[in-house]
Amino acid sequence: MLNYNGLSQRLLAADYAVRGRIVTRAQELEKQGRKITYCNIGNPHNFKQKPMTYVREVLSLLEYPDLLNKNIDNLFHSDSIKRAKYVLEQIPEGVGAYSASAGVGFVREAIAKFITRRDNVPANPERIILTDGASKAAQTVIHAIIKNPNDGIMLPIPQYPMYSASLTLAGGLSIGYYLDEENHWQLNEDILLDSYNTAKLNKLNPVAITVINPGNPTGAVLSYENIKMIINFARKYNMAILADEVYQENIYTKNAAFHSFAKVMHDMKVDDVTLFSFHSMSKGYFGECGHRSGYLEIRNLPDDVFAQFVKFQSINLCANVVGQVATYLMVTPPTPEDDSYTQYINEKNCILDDLREKSIILGNELNKIDGISVNIPEGAMYAFVKIQLPEIMKYQSVDVALDEIYCMELLEKTGICVVPGSGFGQMPNTLHFRTTFLPPKEQILEFVHALKLFHQEYTCQEKRI
Ligand SMILES: Cc1ncc(COP(=O)(O)O)c(C=O)c1O
């Protein structure tokens, strides 16, 4: 029988805190009948966010095309029926057959048009690969560009741990750079340089830099100038850029706007930095995480190199085809002429307005608690919350991170499940946790109230020490 020691060291070393020990314990408690508020993961439908109707109408018809021969006019919007027929004209074999490795042609074309509409820049459908979610896109790139054991990728601290875990699996090294908490978690050129120089001193070879915008876990949105600085930095040190833009629709303040790396790079007329951009249907107002639907767009890459990325995808045959069509629907939402348009707009606004309101409530309420502070999230679905503990408590354990002990006790006492900051990385001598603001408003208010009482009690030294 295969035993633990028979497993790949890389697998054993890979760490993914978002579904780590705290979540396992939460599931155990739930089985014992405890009510758990899961704030650990950005999984909107888990919090009863409803799927967008037009998406599910078209997908249902594609899953069961015989419906198109029945009298369904009262059940489906006319544009959904029209679109399902259009998709079936493009792929007469339906969604149950493999597609071409890089994805269905008309979907790639629709994505290219979406990018052009969004950014006012040209986009080449031949440089787009459909993937099973953005995770698969990022993993493909990481596996493809890590060549030697000292190759590494610069990753933000804090970061979304899929990146460090995937790098570990690929045999590459994480080269962390701190995000600037004092400056709304923007990137800072001096810090980038410091991280790069330290890596070089240690004989590491940084081959790329990953940037997550809007940020997970920080909820920050990068300014145009910040993105320009990053592109110049990558260019100067001959690194590719991995731009994770899965939260591009999740922007909540008027002061912030989404700028894609593709757009900024085009404006700067930079054509010698390879850019890998990721997008997904898991986030935004769709929240279709379970459909595993996303894409990779690549710029500034020779044809023979791109062919190797397609070969990589061909080893998996292709991305799931329902997911590919879902991506098509994401990039071609209903237009004002469509029967389903009003409902689409109402559903979209309702989801985004609700998230906006909750991001503000969560941020403001947390900042009222003594010993807790947070940059109010401007985007994405998370807040990265700073916790302050009395000096004496910092020596509680040498084996388990202090924020993990804190989050475990928070779970045991209140049923709230959040992820310790150490799972994402953080500045030495700081402690954080990440929470989503996906639960309903009332639950967020209950969460903050319970956290306040917990934090007061937890930090009360007389009782604990
Ligand atoms: C920054 C970031 N990138 C990628 C993903 C994963 O996206 P997908 O579901 O498309 O694989 C997530 C999921 O939370 C994320 O936060």
The ligand as a Gaussian input file, in Angstrom:
#p B3LYP/6-31G(d) Opt

LIG

0 1
 C       -6.660000      35.758000      -6.957000
 C       -7.350000      34.508000      -7.371000
 N       -6.976000      33.909000      -8.504000
 C       -7.561000      32.768000      -8.911000
 C       -8.558000      32.177000      -8.160000
 C       -9.155000      30.905000      -8.619000
 O       -9.998000      31.147000      -9.694000
 P      -10.701000      29.950000     -10.457000
 O      -11.891000      29.532000      -9.665000
 O      -11.077000      30.568000     -11.759000
 O       -9.715000      28.868000     -10.609000
 C       -8.968000      32.762000      -6.968000
 C       -9.987000      32.124000      -6.137000
 O      -10.326000      32.528000      -5.056000
 C       -8.342000      33.955000      -6.568000
 O       -8.697000      34.560000      -5.441000

